[in-house]
């Protein structure tokens, strides 16, 4: 009895949210896309205007050397930009800029295009994790790294002090922690340690280091490359930065260790694994961890000073790849359409692992997730990105699962143009994508649906609102009865309050309006669940979010007025939720009808 009472109480609390969650002018919503994925973006008039606006921003930045997002190098930086969708075979928009500087450089291309090779820096980290998932999945993400790289336990004994402040607890560090910057370990060993630089440190007041305190190796020009043994011994002897899983700490060395782990699991060299799992299946002809021919790349100056020929040694899984715009776009497409991973694996991967000190940024493995408000409704859209910077080179891979689109930005030069271009994406393309998705959904789903049975007055009407997310259900009758007006009775039944349900029913049957249909907001959101039909069409699932028009405003931080997740699938009859809607598409893709399993109701689109 205690258990059942507890469950009823919890159910009552949750269902009461249905009445309280809308104490905001903006109705609650499901996190994720408001509308189905837009298609044929190349020919969409809204998107065409957006590409014109985007191009105008670039031209203005090149003309003035500045932008709404800061300075823009218009003299020395070459860059390539590509915007693509999994629903379109060709790119929606691409732009390449070749500065006059390239005409006088001693090596490399004079004009950049989608096949020009750039260095991509830490975008490599994303491809390292991608290769790991392709080869073995994420089953080992909770395993301690010492299971696969046991030298870390032994090497940590080289630290002079054994307490938790001075010794990394490697048995607590998991593969997933390394992949998501949550291991609490430092940046790397040797590469960025200034002790290896030829510099008069004593003039800065720095003490003379003991021989055992200085790195014995490191990546870079004129340095002795680290062997696996040297790297693990040196890295494991460093102090921890934070305890594992406490807060994110950017780490290059983590991805070198991640590569070692995959080598142990598979028995193959990491470079071979990346070639077999990623390069060859996708036909990546301009991506390599070995320095390519300089004639294929953009080198805005000397090969050494630009870092074109900078060798990272065994640290390359952290930032050592060369690639092209076309290849990065191909990789992005493969992630969005799950061509190399199971779709469930892709969904698990494209999720945050930790917050940061910014409300707008979260981190994944090793996604850098930028959160942006889109449109008048302020809906949250997540951009899954990975940026990289190495010497004169910078780049971004940006994926937006809500629209199944991606952006590739690669640059070479003195400027920080990649951040400005990424800012333009949020300014121009995100609002346009939301509007295109809405208009296409309106054309496909909006309208009236009626019962095909004679004498059955069952109908509902869908529309969209440019200021709100989702499809709006503006009228819903079940054999002449307004379904939204029954909401209070359904809630009483679901909470086990049979007496109030019966009382409400009697009032309703006697003509009392328990709640006006005009005061109930019902919005439908795509679930991403689709199933093919024998006729060549498909079934497409949506879920509705019910809310009432606000009466009072609750400003408590614990009153989440947008919490559609908390009230999903709460009103159930015969194992079917009131919020479930299944649309039928014919072989031509047109919507022909809709089913509400709760009411056992099938309606035909007029």
N, C-alpha and C positions, 0 to 999 in steps of 0.2 A: 504493500500500500504506500509506503514511503517513496518507493521508486516511482510508482505511477503518478503520485501527487507531484513529485519533483518534475517529472516530464511534462505533466499538464501545465505546471507553473511556467516552465521554460517556454512551452509552446504559446502560452497566453502572452508572455512578454514579447516574444518574437512577432506574434500576430498583431499585438498592439502597435508595433512599429509600423504596420501597414497604414495605420491611421495617423501616426505621428511623424513618419519619416518625411512627409512632404511639407513641413513647416518652413519651406523655402520657396521662393518664386520659381526656382528650377527644380523640376521633378527628379526623383531618384532614378538612377540609371545603372545598367550593367557595365562593369569595366570591360573595355574592349570596343570593337567597332560598333558604331551606331547603325550602320547599313551594310549590306553585302559588299564584297570587294568590287570596286568599279572596274570596268573593262573598256577596251578601245579608246584608251586615253589619248593616243596619237591624234585621233580625229575629233576629239571632244572640243567644242568651241570654248568652254570655260578653261580647259587646260591649255588651249592654244593662246588665249589671252594671258594666262599665267606665265607661259614660257616667254612671251613678249616682255612682260613686266620683269621677269628674272633677267633676261638679256639686257634690258635697259639699265638695271641696277649694276650689272657687270661693266657695261660700257661707261656708265657714270663713274664707277670706281676707277676704271683704267684711265679715264680722262682727268680726274681730279686727284687721284692718289689717296682718296679717303672715302669712307662709307658710313652708314648708320651704325656699323659695328666696329668702327675704328679705322686705323690706317690700312691702306691697300697698296702694296708695292706694284707700281705700274711701269717699272723700268727694267728690273732684272729677273723677275720671277715668271717662269713658264708654268702653266697649269692646264689640267684636263678635268672636265666635269661630265658626268654621265648620269642620266635619270632614266630609270627603267621600271617595268612592271612585269610580273609573271604572267599577266593576262595578255601581254603584247609581245610579239616575237622581236620586234625592233625597238631600239631605244626611243623614248618619248622625246628626249632633248639631250643633245650633247654640245659641248663648247670646248674649244681648245685655243689657248693663247700662247703665242711664241714671241717673246720679247726681242727687240733688236739685238740684245746682247748675244743671242745664239749665233748670229751671223759671224761673230769674231772668235768664238771659242775654239780651242785646238782640237777637240774631239766631241763626238756625239752628234745628234741630229740637229738640223737647223730649224726644222718645223716639227712641232709635236702633233701627234694624232692618237687615236685610241690604242694603237699598237706600240707606241713609244714606251720604253722601259724606264721606270723610276725606282728609286729605293723606297720601300714602304715602312721602314722602321718597325714600330711596335704593333702595326696591323698584323705582323707575323705572329704575335701571341695568339690572336684569334684563330689563325690557321693551324697553330700548334694544337690548341684544344680541339678544333674541328677534326684534325687528323686523329687525335686520341679517340674521339667519339666514333669516328668512322671505323676504326680498327677494333675497338673493344667495348664501346658504349660507356655508360656512366656507372656501371655496377661497382667499380672499384673506387668511386669518388669518396666513399666513407672509410676506405682502408687507410691505415697509417702509412705514410710514405716509406717508413723504415722496413715495411714488408717487401718493398721492391728495390729500395736503395739502402741496404743495411749499413753501408759505410758511414752514413750520417750518425749513427749511434756511436760507432767507434771513433770517428773523427771528432765528435764533440768532446771527447776526452782530452783533446789537445788544448781546450780552453784552460786558462790558469786557475779559474775559480768555478766551483761546481754549484753555486746557488742559483736560484731561479732568475735572479737579476742578470746574471752573467752567462747562463747556459741555456740554449734553446731546448725546450722539451720536445724533441723530434718525434717521440712516440705519440704526441698529441696532434702533430701536423698531418693532415690527411691530403690525399690527392686533390679533393675538391677545394680544400683550403688554399693550396698552391695555385689552382686554376682561377681562383676568385680574389686573389690578393688578401686573403684572410689568414694567412699562415703566421703573421706577426714577425716575419723575418725581414732582414734588410734588403736593400736594393740589389746588391750583387757583391762579388769579391773581385778586387783588382781593377775592374774597368774604370770606375769613377773615383778610385782612391787616389787622391792628389799626391800621396807619398811617392808614387811612381813617376811624377813629373820632375823634370830637370829644372828646379826652382830653388832660390835661396830662402828656404823657409825660416831660417834663423833670423833673417831681417824682419820677419813678421812677428817674431817673438815665440815661434813654435819650438818646442824642445827637440833635440836630436832623438830619433827613434832607435830603439834597440833592433838588432837584425831580425829577431823573431816577431817584431811588431809590424814590419813592413810586408806588403804582399810580395810573393815570390814570382808572380806572373800576372797577366792581365790582357784584355783585348785592346787592340789599337796599334797605331804605328810605332815601330821600334820597340815593342814590348815582347816578352817571351809569352807565347800563348799558353793558357792554362790547360793542363791535362785534366782528365776526369779526377784523378787522384788529388792533384794540387787544388783544384777548385773545391771539391767536397771537403777536403781538410781545412782549407782557408775559410770557406763559407760557414761550415759547421762550428768553427771556433769563434765566430762573431757573437756579440751580445744580441739577444732578442730585442726587437723594437717594442712590441707589445705581446701580451699573451695571445696564443692562437685563438681565433674567432672573436676577439674583443672588438677590433676596429680594423678597417681596411688599411693596408700599407702597401703601396706600389712596390713591386719586386720584379726585377729582371731575372735574377738567379732562380726564382721559383719555376720559371718555364724551362730553364736548362735542366733542372731536376725532374720536372714533369716528363721531359723527353727521355731522360735516363730510365724513368719508371716504365714508360711504354716499351722501351728496348728490352727491359727485363721480362715484361709480360709476353711479348711477341717473339723475342729472340732475334730480332732484326734491327739493323741500324735505323735511326730515326729518319734520316734523309731518304732512305729507300722506302720507308713506310709512307712518307708524305707523297713521294712520287707515285707509289702503287695505289694509294687510297684517294688521292686528290688530284694530282697533276694529270695523270694518264686518263682516268675516267672522264674528266671534264675537258680534256684536250687543251690544257694550259701550255701554250707554246712559248710564252714570254714570261714565265715565272720560274725562278731558280734560287737555290741557296748557294750556288756557285756563281762567281762573278761572270756576267754575260759579256758578249762582245760590245765594246764601248760604242761602236757605230750604231747600235740599236737603241741606245739610251739618250736621255737628255742630261747634259753635264754642263751646268751654267758656270763654268770656270775650270779651274784645275781639278783633275780627278782626285787628287789627295785632299785639297782644302774643301771640296764639296762633299767628301766622304763617299764618292762613287766607288772607290776601290778599298774602302775601309773594311777590314776583316774582323769579325767578331769571334772567330774560332768556334769552340763548342757552345758559346753563348748564342749562336745564331737562331735557335728556336725562339728566342726572346725578341729579336729585332733585325735579323740578318737577311731577309728576303729582298729580291728584286722582282718587280711585277709591272704589268701594264693596266691601263684603264679597262681594256676589253677583258682581261683575265680576272680582275677584281670583280667586275660586273658579273661575269660567268659564275664566280664563286658565290656572290650574293644571291643570284637567282637560284642556285642549287640549294642554298639554305632555306630560302623562302618557300620553295616548292618541294622541299624534303626529298630531293632526288638521290641523295647519298645516305640519308638517315631515315629511320621510321618517323612518321609525323608526330607520334607521341614523344619520341626522343627530342625532336626539334622543339616541341612546346616546352618540355622540361628545361631544355638548354636556354631558351629565350625567356628567362624569368630572372628577376633580381635575386641576389644572394645576400645583399647587405645594403643598408642605407649609407649615406655619407653625411657630412656636416651641412650639406646643401639640401633644401627641400626639393630642388629640381633635378638632383642627380642620385641615381642608385647604381650599384655595380652587380654584374653577373660574372660569368666564367668565360672570358674576362670582359664581358660587355660593359661599356660605359653608357648607361641608360639615361638619356635626357628626357625629362618630362615637360610637356608643353601643353598649354591650354589652347584649344582650337575653337574658333567660331564664337557666335554670341552666347552659346550655352556654356562655354568654358569647359567643354569636355576635355578630359585628360587623354593625350596621345603620347605613347612612349616611342622614342626613337632609339633603337638598339644600334649602338655605334662602337667602333674601335678606331682610335686615332693613332698615328705614328709619326715620330719626328726623329730624324737622324741626319746630322750635318745640315746640308742645304735642302734636305728633302722633307716633305710632310705629306700626310695622306689621311683620308677617312674612308671607311666603309660604314654606311648608314643604312639600316634596314627599318622599315616601318610596317610591321605585320598587320596593323589595322587596315591597310590598303594594299598589302602585298606589293609594295614598291621598294626600290632601293636607290641609293645615290653613291656614286664613286667620285672622290675628289683626290687628285694627286697633284703635287706641286714640287717645283725645284727652283730654288732661288733664295734671295735674302729675306723675303717678306713672310708674313704670317697669314697669307691669303686663304689658307684652308679654313680657318675659323670664321672669317668673314663670309666665305661662300656657304659654309654650313648655316650661318645665321640667316642668309638669304633664303635658304630652304624653308626654314620655319616661318619667315615673313610671308613668303609668296606661295610655295607649293602646298603646305599643309592646309591652309584655308581653302585653296582651290580643290584639293583632293576631297575634303569633307563635303564641299558643295557638289562636286561631280557625283560622289557616292549618293548623296541625298537625291539629286535630280534623277539619276538612273534608277534608284529604288522607287521613287515616286512614279516614274513611267511604267515600271514593271508591276508594282504591288498596289499602288493607290487605286481606289475605286470602290465599287459596291459589290458585295458577294451575297447571293440569295440562295434559299433552299430550292432544289429542283423538284420537290414534292408538292403536289397540288394541295392547297389549303394550309400549308405550313408557312406561317409568317415569321420566318427566321432570316435574319440579315445582319450584316455589319459592313461598316464603311471605314476605309483606311485613307489617310492623307499624310502629308509631311508638312513640317513647319521649318522655315529657314533658321529660326531662332532656337529650335529645340532638337535634341537628338532622337533617333528612333522613328519608327512608323507610328502615327497616332491613330488609335481606334476611337473614332468620334461617335459611332452609333453601333449598338450591339443588342439585337433582339433574339431571344430564343422562343420561337412559337408565340410571338407577341409580347413576351415578358422582357423588360429591360434587365439584362444581366448585371450591370453595375449597381442597379438599385437594390440588388439582393446581397451586396457585399457584406453588410453588417450581420445578416443571418448566417452567411457562410463562415464568417469569423467566429461567431458564437458557437456554431457546430464544431469547428475545428479546435476550439479551446475546451470542448466538453461541457459547455454551458447550455445544456439542452433546454432548460426552462426559459432562458432569454431568447433562444432560437425560436421556440414555440410562440412566445409572446410576440416576438417580432413578426413571425409569419402571420399571426392573427391580425395584427395591426395592418400589415401589408395587404392582406386579403380584404380588409375592410376599407381600403382606399388610402391609408396613411402612407405618405412618402417617407420612408426611413432615411433615405439619402438620395439627393437628386443626381441623376446621371451626369448632369452638367458639372457637378462638384467632384467627379471621379476622373482622374487622369489615367489613361491606359496607353502605354507605349511599348511597342514590340521591337525586340533586338535580335539580330541573327546569332545563332549559337555556333555556327560553323559545322553543324552536323548535317550531312547530306547523304542520300541513298539513291542509287540508280533504280529506275523502274523498267519493267519489261517492254514498255511502249517506246523506250528510248529517251524518256524524260527523266525527271528525278524528283524526290521529295526533299524539301528544304525546311529545316526546323528553325522556329523562332520561339523566344520566351518573352512574355509580357511582364512589365513592372506596373503594379497598381499603386496609386497614391491619391490622396485627397488634396483639394486646393487648400492652401495654408489659411489658418485662422489666427494662430499666434506664432511668434518667432522665438525659437530656442537657440540662444547663441553659445551654449555650453560647448566646449571643445569635444565633449563626449557625445554630443548630439549630431551624428553624421546624417545630415538631411539628404545625402546622395547615395545612401547605403542600399542600393538595389540588391546586392548580394545577400543581405540578411533576410530578405522576404521572398526569395525565389523558391518556387515549388512548395509553398506552405499550405495552400488550399487544395486538398486532394480528395477525389471521389473515385473509388474503384481503381486505385493505383494510378490515376491520371490527374495531372495538375491543371487547375483552372488557367494557369498562365501558359500552357503549351499550345502552340499553333504550328501545324504542319502544312506547308503550301505545296501544291502539285504543279510542276512545270512540264509542259509537253516537250516533244522532241526538238521543237524550234526554240525552246527556252522560255516561252511565254507562260505566264501564270494562268492556270485554268480553274483552280479552286483552292479551298482551305479546309482543314479539319481541326476541330477543337475536341480532343479525346475526352475531356472532363464532361462535356455535354453530349458526347457521342453525336456530334453535329458536323455534317459535311455541307459546305456551301460552295456554290459555283460562281466564278467571277463573271459579272455581267459584261 
